[in-house]
Amino acid sequence: MATTSYLYHAMNLVGYVLRGTEYVNGWTYFEVERAAHKRTCRNCGAGWPHLTLEGQFERTFFGLPVGNRKQFVVLRGHRQECAICGATAREPIPFAEGSKRYLKTFGRFVVELCRLMPIKYVAWHLGVSWDLVKEIYEEHLQKRFAKRRLVRIRYIAVDEFATHKGQRYMTVVMDLETGAVLHAAEGRGAAALVPFLERLKRAHVPLKAVAMDMSEAYAKAVRQVFGDKVDIVHDPYHVVALANEAIDETRRDMVRELQGDERKALKGTRFLLLKGLENLKQSSLGRLAQLMEVNEPLYQGYLLKEELRTFWSLPDAGAGAAFLDDWTRQARATELKHFRRLADTLDSHRPGLLAYFRHRLSTGPLEGLNNKIKVLKRQAYGFRDMAFFKLRLYFIHEAACVLPG
């Protein structure tokens, strides 16, 4: 009959016979029973001719909804005695797992919805509890994570992001070639990274380079585990951010020191100085020329900042080394203390800067992923279960951040 075909094709109830359909408060209940010729022993797998029915039981399962109408499958099951192995046990239930209260097809449907919307709205849409949806999705992610293998990992990026207010951070490692999160651990020091690096080493992965900011903690972790066999590549974004910080601090110092018209001339120049030269409008270029006339040291700092941005467009490490020599010499020749300090920083991280020309890596993809993590946290209104949060991070590159409209 048509309803039996529906249960077979839509809910994957293979080998079951429909005994009745009941409608209660707008919900649909399908009463099913195992077809006799499909019965098997739970213990040894013997077929129906060797089984004797001994008692009954009933279980109700969530089925796939139709629109906003819930559907349930009510199993009229039996205890079976096997003449082959002598065991007496309840019949096996292939369409559900263990003591779960939902069909396997329902679980797969929940997983698909969780890829598109927060758990709260999946639970509301299906009319089930938040805990049930979270349980289904978490179990799915755990199974997938258990199957992941660390192979063919050549380039990774390391960064941290804030999980809560109050200086609470999490370290994240991304595979730069696949975009997948490989590791997530609470903290922002070497202790959060070393266990994962040691795991990579034990797995004999062909790791060539690690992209990171100038954090000494992360660099120390890489050197501790891999020594000089793996290159550390300092990210262009973070180096330019240091240059922006130097020009901004220089401007602040001058605003505090100058008086009268000289101080007024610096008013409103913060974002002008932080912008790249190629992004300035014609009016802003005129303002920059005026700034050069009234405050040559600040304009000199701006030129140093802009010149440093060209470092990553150089052809090779030889040109990069010559550039660093010239740039640090110019910075130290000025009276700008923040740029002199930046020159010392660049010198101390020279190997990581020059390693860029061997691998051309950046933490840019990981920075973009951090924005996706923030969206995930906002949509979920925070995470109470950090283990589940980490599982979400491992597969966040597959998630779609969808908003209605």
For each residue, the residues with C-beta under 8 A, 3 or more apart:
1: 4 5 18
2: 5 6
3: 6 7 18 21 30
4: 1 7 8 17 18
5: 1 2 8 9
6: 2 3 9 10 11
7: 3 4 10 11 13 16 18 30 32 73
8: 4 5 11 12 13 14
9: 5 6 12
10: 6 7 64 105
11: 6 7 8 63 64 73 95 103 105
12: 8 9 95 103 104 105
13: 7 8 16 32 73 95 103
14: 8 38 94 95
15: 34 35 38 94
16: 7 13 32 33 34 35 38 95
17: 4 32 33 34 35
18: 1 3 4 7 21 30 31 32
19: 31 32 33 76
20: 30 31
21: 3 18 28 29 30 31
22: 28 29 31
23: 26 27 28 29
24: 27 29
25:
26: 23 69 70
27: 23 24 69 70 71 72
28: 21 22 23 66 69 70 71 72
29: 21 22 23 24 60 71 72 73 74
30: 3 7 18 20 21 63 71 72 73 74
31: 18 19 20 21 22 74 76
32: 7 13 16 17 18 19 73 74 75 76
33: 16 17 19 75 76 77
34: 15 16 17 38 39 77 78 91
35: 15 16 17 38 39
36: 39 48
37: 48
38: 14 15 16 34 35 48
39: 34 35 36 47 48 51 80 91
40: 45 46 47 48 51 91 92
41: 44 45 46 50 51 80 82 84 85 87 89
42: 80 87 89 90 91 92
43: 82 85 87 89
44: 41 82 84 85 87
45: 40 41
46: 40 41 50 51 82 83 84 85
47: 39 40 50 51
48: 36 37 38 39 40 51
49:
50: 41 46 47 82 83 84
51: 39 40 41 46 47 48 80 81 82 83
52: 80 81 83
53: 78 79 80 81
54: 78 79 80 81 88
55: 78 79
56: 76 77 78 79
57: 77 78 79 90
58: 74 75 76 77
59: 74 75 77 93
60: 29 72 73 74 75 101
61: 72 73 74 75 95 96 100 101 102 103 106
62: 70 71 72 101 102 103 106 128
63: 11 30 71 72 73 102 103 105 106
64: 10 11 71 103 105 106 109
65: 68 69 70 71 126 127
66: 28 69 71
67:
68: 65 127
69: 26 27 28 65 66
70: 26 27 28 62 65 126 127
71: 27 28 29 30 62 63 64 65 66
72: 27 28 29 30 60 61 62 63
73: 7 11 13 29 30 32 60 61 63 95 103
74: 29 30 31 32 58 59 60 61
75: 32 33 58 59 60 61 93
76: 19 31 32 33 56 58
77: 33 34 56 57 58 59 90 91 93
78: 34 53 54 55 56 57 90 91
79: 53 54 55 56 57 88 89 90 91
80: 39 41 42 51 52 53 54 88 89 90 91
81: 51 52 53 54 86 87 88
82: 41 43 44 46 50 51 85 86 87 88
83: 46 50 51 52 86
84: 41 44 46 50
85: 41 43 44 46 82
86: 81 82 83
87: 41 42 43 44 81 82
88: 54 79 80 81 82
89: 41 42 43 79 80
90: 42 57 77 78 79 80
91: 34 39 40 42 77 78 79 80
92: 40 42
93: 59 75 77 96
94: 14 15
95: 11 12 13 14 16 61 73 103 104 105
96: 61 93 100 101 102 103 104
97: 100 104 107
98:
99:
100: 61 96 97 107
101: 60 61 62 96 132
102: 61 62 63 96 106 107 132 136
103: 11 12 13 61 62 63 64 73 95 96 106 107
104: 12 95 96 97 107 108
105: 10 11 12 63 64 95 108 109
106: 61 62 63 64 102 103 109 110
107: 97 100 102 103 104 110 111 136 140
108: 104 105 111 112
109: 64 105 106 112 113
110: 106 107 113 114 122 126 133 136 137
111: 107 108 114 115 136 137 140
112: 108 109 115 116
113: 109 110 116 117 122 125 126
114: 110 111 117 119 122 133 136 137
115: 111 112 398 399 400
116: 112 113 400 402
117: 113 114 121 122 125 402
118: 121 122 379 380
119: 114 122 123 130 133 134 137 380
120: 123 124 130 380 381
121: 117 118 124 125
122: 110 113 114 117 118 119 125 126 133
123: 119 120 126 127 128 129 130 132 133
124: 120 121 127
125: 113 117 121 122
126: 65 70 110 113 122 123 133
127: 65 68 70 123 124
128: 62 123 132 133
129: 123 132 133
130: 119 120 123 133 134
131: 134 135
132: 101 102 123 128 129 135 136
133: 110 114 119 122 123 126 128 129 130 136 137
134: 119 130 131 137 138 385 388
135: 131 132 138 139
136: 102 107 110 111 114 132 133 139 140
137: 110 111 114 119 133 134 140 141
138: 134 135 141 142 388 391
139: 135 136 142 143
140: 107 111 136 137 143 144
141: 137 138 144 145 388 391 392 394 395
142: 138 139 145 146 391
143: 139 140 146 147
144: 140 141 147 148 395
145: 141 142 148 391 394 395
146: 142 143
147: 143 144
148: 144 145 394
149:
150: 153 182 199 200 203 205
151: 203 205
152: 205 206
153: 150 156 175 177 182 200 205 206 207
154: 177 205 206 207 208 209
155: 175 176 177 207 208 209 210 211 359 361
156: 153 173 174 175 176 182 207 210 211
157: 173 174 176 210 211 212 235 361 362 363 365 366
158: 171 172 173 193 210 211 212 218 363 366
159: 171 172 212 213 363 366 367 370
160: 169 170 171 172 188
161: 169 170 172 370 373 374
162: 165 167 168 169
163: 168 169 170 186 386 389
164: 168
165: 162 168
166:
167: 162
168: 162 163 164 165 186
169: 160 161 162 163 186 187 188
170: 160 161 163 184 185 186 187 188 192
171: 158 159 160 183 184 185 186 187 188 192 193 218
172: 158 159 160 161 181 183 184 366 369 370 373 393
173: 156 157 158 181 182 183 184 193 196
174: 156 157 179 180 181 182 365 366 369
175: 153 155 156 178 179 180 181 182
176: 155 156 157 179 211 361 365 366
177: 153 154 155
178: 175 397
179: 174 175 176 365 369 397
180: 174 175 394 395 397
181: 172 173 174 175 184 369 393 394 395 396 397
182: 150 153 156 173 174 175 196 394
183: 171 172 173 193 196
184: 170 171 172 173 181 390 393 394
185: 170 171 192 193 195 196
186: 163 168 169 170 171 192 386
187: 169 170 171 191 192
188: 160 169 170 171 192 215 217
189: 192 193 217
190: 193 194 217 218 220 221 224
191: 187 194
192: 170 171 185 186 187 188 189
193: 158 171 173 183 185 189 190 196 197 217 218 221 222
194: 190 191 197 198 221 224 225
195: 185 198 199
196: 173 182 183 185 193 199 200
197: 193 194 200 201 221 222 224 225 226
198: 194 195 201 202 225
199: 150 195 196 202 203
200: 150 153 196 197 203 205 207 225
201: 197 198 204 205 225 226
202: 198 199
203: 150 151 199 200
204: 201
205: 150 151 152 153 154 200 201
206: 152 153 154
207: 153 154 155 156 200 210 226 230
208: 154 155 230 231 359
209: 154 155 230 231 232 233 355 358 359 361
210: 155 156 157 158 207 218 222 230 231 232 233
211: 155 156 157 158 176 233 234 235 359 361 362 363 366
212: 157 158 159 215 218 219 232 233 234 235 363
213: 159 218 234 235 238 363
214: 219 234 238 239 242 345 349 352
215: 188 212 218 219
216: 219 220
217: 188 189 190 193 220 221
218: 158 171 190 193 210 212 213 215 221 222
219: 212 214 215 216 222 223 232 352
220: 190 216 217 223 224
221: 190 193 194 197 217 218 224 225
222: 193 197 210 218 219 225 226 230 232
223: 219 220 226 227 228 232
224: 190 194 197 220 221
225: 194 197 198 200 201 221 222
226: 197 201 207 222 223 229 230
227: 223 230
228: 223
229: 226
230: 207 208 209 210 222 226 227
231: 208 209 210 352 355 358 359
232: 209 210 212 219 222 223 351 352 355
233: 209 210 211 212 352 355 356 359 361
234: 211 212 213 214 238 239 349 352 353 355 356
235: 157 211 212 213 238 239 361 362 363 364
236: 239 240 311 312 356 362
237: 240 241 362 363 364 367
238: 213 214 234 235 241 242 363
239: 214 234 235 236 242 243 308 311 346 353
240: 236 237 243 244 308 309
241: 237 238 244 245
242: 214 238 239 245 246 342 345
243: 239 240 246 247 304 305 308 309 342
244: 240 241 247 248 274 305
245: 241 242 248 249 338
246: 242 243 249 250 301 305 336 338 339 341 342
247: 243 244 250 251 273 274 298 301 302 305 338
248: 244 245 251 252 270 273 274
249: 245 246 252 253 338
250: 246 247 253 254 297 298 301 336 338 339
251: 247 248 254 255 266 269 270 273 298
252: 248 249 255 256
253: 249 250 256 257 338
254: 250 251 257 258 266 295 297 298
255: 251 252 258 263 266
256: 252 253
257: 253 254
258: 254 255 262 263 266
259: 262 263
260: 263 264
261: 264 265
262: 258 259 265 266 294 295
263: 255 258 259 260 266 267
264: 260 261 267
265: 261 262 269 290 291 294 295
266: 251 254 255 258 262 263 269 291 295 298
267: 263 264
268: 272
269: 251 265 266 272 273 287 291 298
270: 248 251 273 274
271: 274 275
272: 268 269 275 280 284 287 288 291
273: 247 248 251 269 270 298 301 302 305
274: 244 247 248 270 271
275: 271 272 279 280 284
276: 279 280 306 309
277: 280 306
278:
279: 275 276
280: 272 275 276 277 284 285 288
281: 284 285
282: 285 286
283: 286 287
284: 272 275 280 281 287 288
285: 280 281 282 288 289
286: 282 283 289 290
287: 269 272 283 284 290 291
288: 272 280 284 285 291 292 299 302
289: 285 286 292 293
290: 265 286 287 293 294
291: 265 266 269 272 287 288 294 295 298 299 302
292: 288 289 295 296 299
293: 289 290
294: 262 265 290 291
295: 254 262 265 266 291 292 298 299
296: 292 299 300
297: 250 254 300 301 334 335 336
298: 247 250 251 254 266 269 273 291 295 301 302
299: 288 291 292 295 296 302 303
300: 296 297 303 304 334 336
301: 246 247 250 273 297 298 304 305 334 336 338 339
302: 247 273 288 291 298 299 305 306
303: 299 300 306 307
304: 243 300 301 307 308 327 330 331 334 336 339
305: 243 244 246 247 273 301 302 308 309
306: 276 277 302 303 309 310
307: 303 304 310 327
308: 239 240 243 304 305 311 327
309: 240 243 276 305 306 312
310: 306 307 313 314 323
311: 236 239 308 314 320 323 324 327 353
312: 236 309 356
313: 310
314: 310 311 319 320 323 357
315: 319 357
316: 319 320 357
317: 320 321 354 357 358
318: 321 322
319: 314 315 316 322 323
320: 311 314 316 317 323 324 353 354 356 357
321: 317 318 324 325 350 354
322: 318 319 325 326
323: 310 311 314 319 320 326 327
324: 311 320 321 327 328 346 347 350 353 354
325: 321 322 328 329
326: 322 323 329 330
327: 304 307 308 311 323 324 330 331 343 346
328: 324 325 331 332 343 346 347
329: 325 326 332 333
330: 304 326 327 333 334
331: 304 327 328 334 336 339 340 342 343
332: 328 329 340 343
333: 329 330
334: 297 300 301 304 330 331 339 340
335: 297
336: 246 250 297 300 301 304 331 339 340
337: 340 341
338: 245 246 247 249 250 253 301 341 342
339: 246 250 301 304 331 334 336 342 343
340: 331 332 334 336 337 343 344
341: 246 337 338 344 345
342: 242 243 246 331 338 339 345 346
343: 327 328 331 332 339 340 346 347
344: 340 341 347 348
345: 214 242 341 342 348 349
346: 239 324 327 328 342 343 349 350 353
347: 324 328 343 344 350
348: 344 345
349: 214 234 345 346 352 353
350: 321 324 346 347 353 354
351: 232 354 355
352: 214 219 231 232 233 234 349 355 356
353: 234 239 311 320 324 346 349 350 356
354: 317 320 321 324 350 351 357 358
355: 209 231 232 233 234 351 352 358 359
356: 233 234 236 312 320 352 353 359 360 361
357: 314 315 316 317 320 354 360
358: 209 231 317 354 355
359: 155 208 209 211 231 233 355 356
360: 356 357
361: 155 157 176 209 211 233 235 356
362: 157 211 235 236 237 365
363: 157 158 159 211 212 213 235 237 238 366 367
364: 235 237 367 368
365: 157 174 176 179 362 368 369
366: 157 158 159 172 174 176 211 363 369 370
367: 159 237 363 364 370 371
368: 364 365 371 372
369: 172 174 179 181 365 366 372 373 396 397
370: 159 161 172 366 367 373 374
371: 367 368 374 375
372: 368 369 375 376 396 399 401
373: 161 172 369 370 376 377 393 396
374: 161 370 371 377 378
375: 371 372 378 379 401
376: 372 373 379 380 392 396 399 401
377: 373 374 380 382 383
378: 374 375 381
379: 118 375 376 401
380: 118 119 120 376 377 383
381: 120 378
382: 377
383: 377 380 386 388 389 392
384:
385: 134 388 389
386: 163 186 383 389 390
387: 390 391
388: 134 138 141 383 385 391 392
389: 163 383 385 386 392 393
390: 184 386 387 393 394
391: 138 141 142 145 387 388 394 395
392: 141 376 383 388 389 395 396 399
393: 172 181 184 373 389 390 396
394: 141 145 148 180 181 182 184 390 391
395: 141 144 145 180 181 391 392 398 399
396: 181 369 372 373 376 392 393 399
397: 178 179 180 181 369
398: 115 395
399: 115 372 376 392 395 396
400: 115 116
401: 372 375 376 379
402: 116 117
403:
404:
405:
